[in-house]
Amino acid sequence: MEIEMADAQFAAVDVSGSEGERALTLLTKLLHKQRREKQKSTPLDVYRCAALVTRWSANATLPVCLLCQNPTGPKGSQRGHFIPLSVLKRLQTKHFMHKERGVSGDIKSMGYYFYCPDCEKRFSDDGEQLFAPKVISPLVENIHNELIVGAVRNEDRLPWLYYCVMSIVWRCLATIQHSRAIFLKELEAMRLFLLSPRQVSSLTGLPKLYLFVPNMELLASREQCQLDALCNMADARIGSMQGPDKNDMVWICCGPLHIMAILKEYSLPDFCSANNLSVTTKTFTFASSENRVFPQDWARSLLAFANTTLCSATRDRTLSEMGNTDKPSHIDGTFLDNLPKDVSYNAVTDIFQYPFYYKRIGEQKNGEVHCVLVQRGHKHGGFVAIRQVLVNGGYVCLAVEVDFQAKRLDWLDGKCLSHTVDIIGIGPERMLLFLNQRYSLLERLTSLLC
């Protein structure tokens, strides 16, 4: 009952995260209690806790392994990744968007402490160590060429490609919010297969897997945002090929390789059959870019996601790309480097997103200025987005520390990057004074304290 209450509490949390933090603490304590009392945690309980950790606390450690669901022992959970680390390192991007937490980060931020050492080794030995060199690297090096992946079954008859793809599907799906409510039966079928892949009985109830690579039509685009979304992104989303109101599949981007896992039974278009990966597949062939077929509905969905999320929350564009073009190709003119790494701002939705340890006091959207007053410990701070400050008409976002008694603003933890200042055309010593005087930032933040 306590676990169900914690899960319900999580479902109702807002962006400030205070309720999410309490729900995570409660659920983790309950799992620790079960372990101490040698009670077996139910799969649903563990999935609930994994979803909470994914959303609110990347550094939290599960007291039981997400795969085998046994206590993790004195060494604790090992750091693992939803998308294999070797794949993330091979992709041609520096930063990744984490949708669940609403922030972008580097490869280190894409991992969680979910698995015991034995299960982490299982993922590596039974598929991961072959996946990047035999599949991802050739696609990254020349995405247009035909690629034949041979020896899909290794010496002891384990279908390593099938196992690795299934493990990626399960790891991603297990931590997507609310997926356990829709796909608990399917999640458990995959988990049992991953634990005992050599047993024929473990093949019951598994999703159907299909592998796609962008075709010539999609790769011909000159838009960097489109190419990034189709070739360099690491992402997983629930959806359907039957309509926007259904949830019966998960689509996963592993850079240029796109995985479609059908979790509920229904008929697919004929073109999908050539892309099917099954447990009996001996050789898998990715056709050349001229001869490939890629689901158009999902291509449009991925590009829409890139335009509304990646373009507004990625931090890896350089000054020259932002300051010297009227229409930046990727980041939509928004500059985020004056925000802490765990804080993000979406210029399309006009929303700040930040972890639970920033407690929201108040928020104001007025004209070209969007302010959020937060508290961390005994200090007050503010996140501010100002429209059309950059020379290209884009936004500037900044984080400030507010001293209400002294009536002054300072950079939050000394956060001020000189190359950001150069875009506006004034020195770092005067930038905050200039923005405060022009946009009345202190007055706006003070009004939120009441």
Buried (B, 14 or more C-beta within 10 A) or exposed (E): EEBEEBBEBBBEBEBBBBBBBBBBBBBBEBBBEBBEEEEEBEBBBBBBBBBBBBBBBBEBBBBBBBBBBBBBEEEBBBBBBBBBBBBBEBBEBEBBBBBBBBBBBBBEBBBBBBBBBBBBEBBBEBBBBBBBEBBBEBBBEEBBEEBEBEEBBBEEEBBBBBBBBBBBBBBBBBBBBEBBEBBEEBBBBBBBBBBEBEEEEBEEEBBBBBBBBBBBBBBEBEEBBBBBBBBBBBBBBBBBBBEEEEBBBBBBBBBBBBBBBBBBEEEBEEEBEEBBBEBEBEEBEBBBBEEBBBBEEBBEBBBEBBBBBBBBBBBBBEBEBBBEEEEBBBBBBBBBBBBBBBBBBBBEEEBBBBBBBBBBBBBEEEEEBBBBBBBBEEEBBBBBBBBEBBBBEBBBBBBBBBEEEEEEBBBBEEBBEEEBBBBBEEEEEEBBEBBBEEBBBBEBBBBBEE
